[in-house]
Amino acid sequence: MRRYKFLDKEFVYSALNRLRASFLAAKDGNDVEEIIKAILTYDERMKIGRRIQIAEMIKEGMQYRQIAKELKVGLTTVMLVARKLDENPFGYELITDREKKVEKEYNYRAYQKIGGSKMIFKKKEYTGFTRKDVKR
């Protein structure tokens, strides 16, 4: 891209390495959310979220035009995500796998069964555990 020609590759890579290190050092979802809020605008976060949704819809076999219409994105965006998905499918698989891991732990720890040992149908009580509390 022409407007970023003045930036040195080493400068950009060092900044990305600092970002990667901060994500890896995050204790839980709260730290990650604070990092994301600090460096990305609301629109940038929405664009990333939409790209993940587009990738999921492509994996489900939806037509590109249908995805573009449903998510109100351009056809070029859908094709860009499809190309990135072809180039690096492992990255999107990581997102899906990590999401499943977080959901599994959340479902295990978010609710606690309350009741005596003789109660057959115990009540579920919310423990206050959130998805952000899942440890790395």
N, C-alpha and C positions, 0 to 999 in steps of 0.2 A: 504494500500500500504506500502510495506516494507521500502521504502526510506524515508517515512515521519513519521516513528515510533518515532523518537526522538522529534517530535513536540508535545507539550502539547495541549490537546483539548481546554482548556481555552484560550490559546494563539491564536489558530486558530479562535475560535469563537469571541474573542474580535476584531481581525482584520476584520472579516466579518461584525461584528456589526458596526465598524467604516466606512466600505465601504457602508453599507446600509444607515447609517446616512448621509454620504456625498451625496448619490443619493437623499435622501429625502429632504435634505436642498438645493439642486440645484435650482437656480432660473429659468433656462430655459435650452434648448438643448445645448447651448454653454458650460455651466458649466458641464453638463453630458459628453459631448464630451471630454472636457479637462481631466476629471477624467478618462475616459476610455482610452484615449491616454497615460495617465501617468502610468497606471498600466498594460495595456495589450499590447503585441507586435502585429504587423500587422498580423502575422499568427494566433494568438489567436483570434483576432477580426474576421478573415475570418472563422475560425472554428465555432465560435458562430453563425455567419451569416448563414453558411451552415446548421447547426443543425436546425435553425429556418425554413429554406427552406425545409429541409427534413420533418419536422413536418407538414408543410403546404401541402406537396405532399402526405404524408400519410393520412392526413385528406381528401384530394381529392379522395383517393382510388387508387392511383397508386401502382403498384407492386414494391416490395422491390428491385428486380434486375434492374428494369427500372430506379428507383431513383438512385441507385448506379452507373449505367452506365451514366445517364444524368449529374449527379453532380460530377462524377469521385471521388466517395468516396467508402470506403469498405462496404461490406455487413454487417459487424459487427457494423459499425457506424450507419447504417440505423436501424438495429435491436436494438441497444442501445437507439436511439431516440424514437423508437416505444415503447420500454419498459418504458422509462421515461414518454412518453405521456400517457401510460396506468396508470402509478402510480400517475401522477399529471397532469391531463388534464387542470386544472384551470390555471396553470402557463402559458401555451401556449395560452389559451383563453385571459388571461390578456394582453399578447403581442399584439394579434390581436385587442382587444378592444381599447387599448391605441393608436395603429397605426391609427385606424379609427377615433378616437377623434382628433388626430393631423392633419390628412388629412382634416377633416371637417373644422377645424378652419383655416388651411392654405388656403383651397379653398375659404373660406369666406373673408379672409383678404388680400390675395396676390394680387388680382386684384380689381381695382376700375373702375366703369363705369363713363366715362367722356362724357359730352355733355349737351346741353341745355335741358330745360324742354319740349320743343316741338320736340326734336329728338326722333324718334321711336327706331332706332337701334343705341345705344350708343356704343362708342369705349371702349374697355377694356384696361386699362393701368396698368402695373406692379408697385406695390407700394414699392418693395424692401423687403417685408416681406418674411422671410424664415421659413422653418419648425423648425429650431433651435430657432426661436423667440417665439414659442408657450410657453406661461407661464404654470406653473404647476397648 
